[in-house]
Amino acid sequence: MSVPNYSSTSTRAVPNGPVPRTKILLLGLRRAGKTSIQQVLFNNLPPNQTFYLETTMRVVKHSIDTVIPLEIWDCPANTTVESLGVPLSQFSTIIFVIDIRDLYNQPISKLVEFIVASYAENPDIILEVFVHKAEKLQEDDKIGIPPYFYPIFQPNILPENFRQIHERVSDRLLDMSPEYEQMQLNFHLTSVYDHSLHEAFSRVLHKLIESLPFLEELLNVFCANSQSPKAFLFDTRSRLYIATDASPVDSATHNLCCDYLQMLNSFGPLYKSITATPNRQRQLTGASIPNTPPPSSSSSSSLSPRPTPRSTSSSTSHSPVRPSPPPAATTTNYRPPPPTNGSSGLLAPIPPTPPTPTQSLPQSQSQSQSQSGKRKDLFYPSASTTLSSFSFSSHGTTTLTYHLITRHLALLALIPTAVYEERRGLVEYNVVFFREGVQEICDIEEEVRGSA
């Protein structure tokens, strides 16, 4: 395996300069929902509050720190290729937002203008169209579509409005030049009132992550050795799934994981230990100010990531306790002993070799040592719940598990309840290896970006 190659112009940086960020251009007409998308995804704004957002009057740059550093340019409606001020080749992705109930001529003309200009400067640019505000669809328009979820559908079950926008954009581009027929233009049906927005933006993010094949392989190994039919690697703050295993993404499973992660983020502060030292309190909450007072009742509903209990269950109640960290999940010298029962049908994973840097610098070595030292003090909460009404026919009931992998990444996996109850130690043993693999991949990506 080779080191991820960050060679696009959007991720270049001057040595010793700021962190290189992948730029995303967010375009659309007035009141199309551009700012709402950014605020709901990355600022945890309640969807019912998006109506009160002010109209964007100038270009606003939002720096987002997820698995890769992003910079989202939220542009006003009157933005043109000339008034943008920078070449379109600096952007890795262009997202154009269209109100599904709006008149189509003006937004389609503006979309085609940017498509033609961006294709001339960078034919490999990623073009995404969010047909937004899907909650306005009438019930007869949603026939054949799973409720609360709108991915890219087959033409025979697409809503009429969505199909018309898709066809008009394609026809307009073909009339201009046949070469645009080979262009990759992706359409998504989205809404801030369900998880379709998270699903669509996750698909956009996957095309920007150079290490995605390595993360997917780690998830495949974990699923195979834990008898898990589905697993996701989520960004806990935005609830975007960074990677998933090779099995198809089911809408119900994705929505369930999003809801469970949102619940843990909301109720996690209730399980914070009152006896924890100030240093541990800062590690759990990410605060930099010592002696931070406990959150008030008015702030307990925040969706920011908080520490969660080691286990929860939908059928039992729990009182706040101080969970103990994993024995040595963060120690590089530790290797758990192999399982003694060889007839369980579960195998300890053989983690795939993550990418390694081509050069070994003393500075990078010292940085890796300091990072591993920090990990020894990092707390890795976990949780689980039994799903009574959600099961796979061949396994009976299912348990949804949560394990923190890095400070802002979490593994959510569906595991048969019988397997989880009988072999929970082996499942957590597999999580240790998965965590180490993901952390090493993240370290190498940070090293590559720092030396770009």
Helices and strands as residue ranges (DSSP letters): G 9-11, E 22-28, H 34-42, G 47-52, E 60-65, E 69-74, G 88-90, E 93-99, H 105-121, E 126-132, G 134-136, G 139-142, G 155-157, H 160-176, G 178-182, E 185-189, H 196-206, H 212-226, E 230-235, E 240-244, H 251-267, G 268-271, H 278-285, H 362-376, E 382-392, E 396-404, E 409-416, H 417-422, H 424-450
